[in-house]
Amino acid sequence: MDKLVLFNNTTRNKLLNKRSGESKFGEHIKMLASISNIYEQLKSLDVTHIIIGFPEDVGVFANLGKLGASRAWEATLKVLLNIQSNTFTKANTVLILGHLDFSDELLEVSKLNQNKKSDIKKARKIVERIDNSVAHIMQLIVSTGKKAIVIGGGHNNAYGNIKGTSLALNKPINVVNFDAHSDFRPEEGRHSGNGFSYAFAEGFLKNYFVFGLHENYTSDAIFTSLNKAKTIDYNTFEDIEIRMKFNFNDEMQRASNHVHKKPFGIEIDCDAIENMPSSAMTPSGFSVNKTRQFVSFFANHKNATYLHICEAAPKKKTANQVGKLITYLITDFIKA
């Protein structure tokens, strides 16, 4: 728990914009007063959802991607705390736990050169340390019986989410991944592009469905790997949205049939959303409303164990836009 920074009143009050006659979400969420006996506290609290942030982009760096994912957590909090608290948003059922402090790791990576192979190797070793912290906190949250909402960070954190959840439940879990990429790249050292291949190889991930793969950005080797495994299935963005060979709702049902019989995670990579500021921003992707429908649909299943929103990379001008989108996805998950 050395990395955990609890969300507290001081942080909340700095970010909260109170308004006469209105009741804000941030005024009603639960928080922990102390880090001691954290499991017992979380277990006994009358909440259904626990929100945690992983503000880092080390895995993105290690995958030669564009940085910025470390800023999504703060951008989200600024918006989330200031939406309305009402019968729909259910703020009193939510605990904001805090975030894992990866400032040391970010500092280490800031001194590395993305063009040097030796530095990329070092970055991938740092990702392994991040994996351990993520898996540990996820194991703790899931073992309390609450649903986790994870705000990234890079998609490297899918590995820690899956491992921690699997260890908490003492069995492999399933995952549906709303993503332009499979993140099933070779086990060449940890980064944001191989969280699922590592989790699969190590037995933490059982059934895996990739929803909306972009054909232009998926290699033949990856398609071969995905087609080989009996417990992996996928569809492509082009088959659904461009050629309209498959219907979006029908494909959600097909993906659900693949994962929902066991506890499963919902992974949302912001690279899949059209014009969303992210580490691999796309001009052609699913709309925000389709993304919201996707989260709401899968969150309705009792076996939905966690939601992970990752790869959003806000800048100053786009921070509010990113925070709003992630907040919509968080509340869609809670409302379901």
VENNOR-V41938 format. One line per field, one symbol per residue. psi: psi as a letter, one per 20 degrees, with the letter a starting at -180 (. if undefined). Layout:
# VENNOR-V41938
psi = ???
This chain:
# VENNOR-V41938
psi = jhipoqprhggghhipnqppiqoqgiiiqqrphqiqlhgggggiqmqhpppqqmnqkghggijkrprihiihgghgghgghjrqoahghlhijppogbrpokhghhgghijqpiiphhhhgghhhhhhgggggghghhggghiijrppopoarrihihghgggggghhikqqrrppooqiqhkkrqnkqpaijkhhhghghjjhpeppppokpphikorhhghggghhphjprrrqghhghgikhqpghhhggggghhhiirpqqopopiiippkporhmpqioaqrghhggggggghhiphiohqppprjpmqrghjgggghgghgghghgggh.
